[in-house]
């Protein structure tokens, strides 16, 4: 069954921008006004030393704007605005990704760790200088041999009651801190994560404030600093390596909000369980992961804006019987590339907005709500995965959509590819983060997730794998009403029925998760089977459940975003974009829906037709959809976009010449019957 929605009318991009800017609209507007100049745009062709020097200078300038203080306490000149601090980082990502990462290390990771894990004494001593960039710092967690499995780090910090100091030591090369931003050049102090040992007993991973350079920039005694050297991208970030040879750390440099060591070595903590304590500490640092996902979304928007705008002026081949070549955005195959990616970008934007809002509320609560924190960590992990993998795919797609122009450094896309590539593995490797999402689905948020080492140390037994209630966070009542209103027979429901779309993704999530649970229970019931083998055998299945979960919550967030849209024309356009996101997501996994009887072959064919219809309907609005991102032109710094007015003038002159010669130029062609060659 199909339905014919009312035709879309032109939409003022500003009306869409109002919706996209969301709860922190003022932060976004301020960033465009304060930083929307070419000074903050990316620079091409720099050497690594030049890039580092420029980005360090910009970081100092950024500190002076006050924008970096949003997430810090009001007592020190901040705004206690965790959500605003993440949005501020997302805005930097539109401009220069090296600057975004540098700022994120200084004020998100280093400053954020001192704020979240330290106490008033440490806040008074260090936060003002961190905020002003008078004290550049590092976040030294990852080790050469241990990245995602943070709980098993090998660096040790052993307390000596006789001297009332800690001995910080790197026992072997694999325990070296690696890929540490700000370490190679600028950092003077590091938050170092190490295994705390006191009175001969290990207390798990804790964080310590450790000076790594003196006032003259020389390494402190016992500290070895190396440079990671040239990278694929992010040339302006001075990633380095840190090793510690029995470095003395004063007792008051333990960031001791969650664990304290008395002068005699006695250890105390309000959280007795070591695993719970570890994840509570890490949970307070969730802002970094949320920021990476949002920044990937910003880079994706820039890539799509370049590709869409270029596709509106780049012509390729003429339709039969026509003299005028067709603009590439009029080709269905080109629309198939760009429009579903654009729809997914919108969907992820609304999901990210909801995540940032939830993070702000959870971190701003007076008391730690462990269940809420677990849910936040799981959602942050899932959307970081979705945003960063989408960025990697879409930036490559945009590069190809621009042909040879997309390969030139002056057109921004190569830098976007290089700078965002690492996003899929920092702040958590994406595959490991999917496992974190899956563990939350399988065990409920009340349980400790356990070590993130590919399930190896997770102490699960069959009865711990249980059904969980489907959680909805966005527009709960509305979504439930839409789902409940769907008739029993799918063939009687239009593919564009929102309730049917929501139910399809919800049903897939439930089915895939239920199948994983059955396989886990069966494996756990087999005598002699190791817990690792039980999970390893179904790892692909549980990761599929996590991915299905992410798709469902993203669609629900999009639906909630449409519900908040006041302008009728903007609401109608967003509704159609949401249709495209939902149907292209289902189409991409059409095999599953066919195999499990959720689609008949006839309806599956109709699904592809519906997607193509949406592409044609949305084609006239492609420019509107990217203009709504409101990226300052200076930040784009893209040569082909700067040449856009000249190209349009040349096309207008060409069309006028055709008319003078008696040929009518083609208007808004959609040459679906032509083979489109790659743009040259």
Order of alpha helices (4+ residues) and beta strands (2+ residues): alpha-alpha-alpha-alpha-alpha-alpha-alpha-beta-beta-beta-beta-beta-beta-beta-beta-beta-beta-beta-alpha-alpha-beta-beta-alpha-alpha-alpha-alpha-alpha-alpha-alpha-alpha-alpha-alpha-alpha-alpha-alpha-alpha-alpha
